[in-house]
């Protein structure tokens, strides 16, 4: 089994829910194996389901309580490999960045549109964009 260790306080979406329920390690494991994909979360997890085999029955029940019975995006955990920093410093377009860093275009857009002022300061300014306040 892969040993993962990272700060789980800032995990997004259902990964954060798992971490807050005391399953931070399971959240990282889920992100490591399934991050960036859309997966079915059963309403009533059973021991034969792939989710249960990956993170265990108790952690799967936490997800089932809120997201069970449907397909959901499993977020990537940027804390695993500092992907956000790489995205913000990559000079390419959204597509080029996603391909180069092996993540989704949606994630690149979300990171680049983030509300962190320090992150915004590192983004290149498009010379074609006019200022609204000048």
QUIVENKA-V142694 format. One record per pair of residues at least 4 apart in sequence whose C-alpha atoms are under 7 Angstrom apart, sorted by the first residue. I is the first residue (numbers start at 0). J is the second residue. If there is no record, write none. Layout:
i = (I & I)
j = (J & J)
This chain:
i = (3 & 3 & 3 & 5 & 5 & 6 & 7 & 7 & 9 & 10 & 10 & 10 & 11 & 11 & 12 & 13 & 13 & 14 & 14 & 15 & 16 & 17 & 17 & 17 & 17 & 17 & 17 & 18 & 18 & 18 & 22 & 22 & 23 & 24 & 25 & 25 & 26 & 27 & 27 & 28 & 29 & 29 & 29 & 30 & 30 & 30 & 30 & 30 & 33 & 34 & 34 & 34 & 35 & 35 & 35 & 35 & 35 & 35 & 36 & 36 & 37 & 37 & 37 & 37 & 38 & 38 & 38 & 38 & 39 & 39 & 39 & 40 & 40 & 40 & 40 & 40 & 40 & 41 & 41 & 41 & 41 & 42 & 42 & 42 & 43 & 44 & 44 & 44 & 44 & 44 & 45 & 46 & 46 & 46 & 47 & 48 & 49 & 50 & 50 & 51 & 51 & 51 & 54 & 54 & 55 & 56 & 57 & 58 & 59 & 60 & 62 & 62 & 63 & 77 & 77 & 77 & 81 & 82 & 83 & 83 & 84 & 85 & 86 & 86 & 87 & 87 & 87 & 87 & 88 & 89 & 91 & 91 & 92 & 93 & 93 & 93 & 93 & 94 & 94 & 95 & 96 & 97 & 97 & 97 & 97 & 97 & 98 & 102 & 103 & 104 & 105 & 106 & 107 & 108 & 109 & 115 & 116 & 117 & 118)
j = (24 & 27 & 28 & 78 & 79 & 78 & 18 & 23 & 15 & 14 & 15 & 76 & 15 & 74 & 16 & 17 & 62 & 18 & 26 & 19 & 20 & 21 & 22 & 23 & 26 & 58 & 61 & 22 & 23 & 26 & 26 & 58 & 27 & 28 & 29 & 54 & 30 & 31 & 76 & 32 & 33 & 34 & 54 & 34 & 73 & 74 & 75 & 76 & 73 & 73 & 74 & 75 & 72 & 73 & 74 & 75 & 102 & 103 & 72 & 73 & 70 & 71 & 72 & 73 & 70 & 71 & 72 & 73 & 69 & 70 & 71 & 63 & 66 & 67 & 68 & 69 & 70 & 63 & 67 & 68 & 69 & 63 & 67 & 68 & 63 & 48 & 51 & 56 & 59 & 60 & 51 & 51 & 52 & 56 & 52 & 52 & 53 & 54 & 59 & 55 & 56 & 59 & 58 & 59 & 59 & 60 & 61 & 62 & 63 & 64 & 66 & 67 & 67 & 81 & 82 & 83 & 85 & 86 & 87 & 110 & 88 & 89 & 96 & 107 & 111 & 118 & 121 & 122 & 121 & 96 & 95 & 96 & 96 & 97 & 104 & 107 & 108 & 98 & 104 & 99 & 100 & 101 & 102 & 103 & 104 & 107 & 102 & 106 & 107 & 108 & 109 & 110 & 111 & 112 & 113 & 119 & 120 & 121 & 122)
